[in-house]
Amino acid sequence: MKINILVGTMTGTAQMCAQEIELALDGDDIQVATLLMDKLDPSVFADREAVYLVCTSTYGQGDVPDNAKALYEALGSQKPDLAGVRYGVFGLGDRTYAETYNFGGKRFDDLLQSLGAERIGERLMHDASSGTLPEEIAIEWAQSWVDKVRERLAQTA
């Protein structure tokens, strides 16, 4: 299995979570690549053999992080057909911003689904004010997400 983790981050927390996920999952039959969204365009989704994990924080008024804006806007304007793309979302946010809590992940999730991609599993929404370490939650969630990916891939094989 090949997993491409696409990272949208402002302060580095999402990147740290992605790196911890990569360390926990990479090996044996899983290849993990962590890619910062800075210079990505919609062609990143061209590899239909891979599954994708969007790991992103939320910034400002519920926006995607600065390094993710170009990819997000390109997906929205180019509207590529993402049928056959399978992905998951690990979102980071702070519940004290109730009206925009975890909107970075939600925005990517909604956009990818509107373009025909299929989300596997539920979107994780880590709350920075919860007192839990996001990288620990990320590893635990990613391991169960991989199990769901395996189940889904077995259904379509």
N, C-alpha and C positions, 0 to 999 in steps of 0.2 A: 504494500500500500504506500502511496506517495501522498504526503500532506504538505500543502503550501500554506504557511501561516502568514497572513497579510496584516501588518501592524500599523495602526493609526495611533499616534501618541503625541503628547505635548511635553510631558515631564519625564517620560521614560518608563513609567509604571507598566503600560501595556507591553512595551518591548521586553521588560524584565519578565513579565508573565509568559510571553511568547517563548523566550529563551528557556525558561524553566519547563514549559511544555515540551519543547524540542528535546531537552536533556532527558526528560522522563520517558518520552515515546520513541525517540530515534534508536534504531537498532533492529536486529533480527529481520523481520519482514516489513518494517516501517521505515521509510525514508522521510525525514522532515526537513523542510527548507523554510527559514524565517526571512521574510522580505518586508522591509520598511516600505510603506506606500509612497514615499517621496517621489520616486521617478517611475511609478507604475502607470500603465494605461490599460484599457479594457482587454488588450491582448494577453494579459496575465492569466485570463480564464480560458485560454485556447487549449490547454492540456486537459482533455476530458477524462484522462486516466487518473488524474489527481483529484483529491478532495481538498477543499479549501476551508481554512479556519480564519475568520475575520476576528482579530483581537484588537479592539479599539476602545479608547476612552471617549468621553464627551467633553466638549469645551464650550465656553461662553454660554449662549442662550440655547443650549441643546444642539450645538453644531458638531460636525465631525472635526477632528483635530486638523490643524493647519497642514500637516504633512499628508493628510488623506483627502483634502478638498479637491485637488486636481483629478484624482481617480474617481471620486464620487461624482463630480460634475461631468466628467467625460462619459461615465456610464449613463448618466441621466440624459445627456445630449445626443450621444451616438446610438443609444438603445440597442446594443448588440443582443443577438439571440443567445441566451445562456441556457437554453434547454440542454439537459445532460450534465450541467454543472451541479455538483452536490457540495454543500457547505454547512458550517456551523458558525455560531457567533458567541464570542466571549466578550461581553461588554463591561466597561468600568464606568462607574458614576458615583454620585453622592446623593443619597435620598433626601438630604436637607434641601436640595434643589428639586422639590417634588414635581413641579410642572414640566421639567425637562430631564428628569432622572433617566439616565442611561440612553438618551436619545441618539448618541453616536452609533451605538450598536443597532438600535431600532431603525435608524435611517438606512443603514447598509442592508439590514435584513429586509425591510420593505422594498427597497430598490431592487435587490437581487431577485426577490420573488416576482416582482413585476416584470422582470426581464426573462422569466422562465426558469430560473435556478430553483433547486429543491433544497430546503433546509432540512438537515437531519438532526433530530433531537430538539430540545427546547433551547431557546436563547438564554444563556446565563447572564445575569445582571448582578455584578458584584457591587456592593455598597461600601464605599470608602469609610462611612461613619459607623460601620457594623462592628469594628474592632477585630475583624478577621483579616489575615494577610492575603492579599489577592493572589500571590503566586502559589500559596498552598491550596487555595480553592481552585485555581486554574489547573493544577496537576490532577487533583481529584476529579474535577469535572471532565477534563480532557480524556482521562482513562475510561470513564464511562461513555463518553461521546464516541471514542474509537470502537467500543463494543457495538454501539448503535450503527456506526458506519459499516462495520463488518456484517451485521445482520442485513442491512439494506443492500449492500453489494451482493450478498449471497442470494437475495431474492431476485436480483436482476441478472444473475450469472446464467 
